[in-house]
Amino acid sequence: MIKAENLRKQVPMAGGELAILKGITLEIKSGDSVAIIGASGSGKSTLLGLLAGLDEASGGRVIINDTDISALDEDQRALFRGRNVGFVFQSFQLLPALTALENVMLPLELQGQADARKQAEHFLERVGLAERTSHYPRQMSGGEQQRVAIARAFANSPAILFADEPTGNLDTTTGGIIVDLLFDLNREQGTTLVLVTHDHALAARCEHRFRLDAGALVEGN
């Protein structure tokens, strides 16, 4: 499903370059749940961005289902993401001028799905927000906003869901509800789930874990 081969990322800085990722090679199989763990600054979010096609590597490549996304241009990667990938971020990334329903419908409409409203309503009901479809993000709690983000991520039935610290802005109880939803939907839809997290309890729920240290892969199972 996902294969990284000698993946590297450097950024320019005064006097040379900073190596953020140092030759990462890993493989994630279809339907797996995977946690990417490590200390702050270890390169976790950078690796997630490269695997998801949100950023370009300095070297190496990422292959998803026989497609070398490293060889695609920005527009091609965006099209690939729209068809294959869902995202859940720590900061929710909801559009404040749109209702919960409209936030979930938007990516479906951009993909040209005729039943966008029906799909959006179904997934908002699935995450327990059937009564909140007409509410705007400012009218919802952090946990409710994250549930909208999860509904949006799963509504297009993505092959892969990438989540970057999905419980980072939530209290323990609300975070537990969000985690249960992610894993429930992962099992129900067979979606490959790739998480970046500092939460060891969350990482322990995943089938596999990759640990980074200073941009290098030091452990994987």
Secondary structure, 3 states (H helix, E strand, C coil): CEEEEEEEEEEEECCEEEEEEEEEEEEECCCCEEEEECCCCCCHHHHHHHHCCCCCCCEEEEEECCEEHHHCCHHHHHHHHHHHEEEEECCCCCCCCCCHHHHHHHHHHHCCCCCHHHHHHHHHHHCCCHHHCCCCHHHCCHHHHHHHHHHHHHHCCCCEEEEECCCCCCCHHHHHHHHHHHHHHHHHHCCEEEEECCCHHHHHHCCEEEEEECCEEEEEC
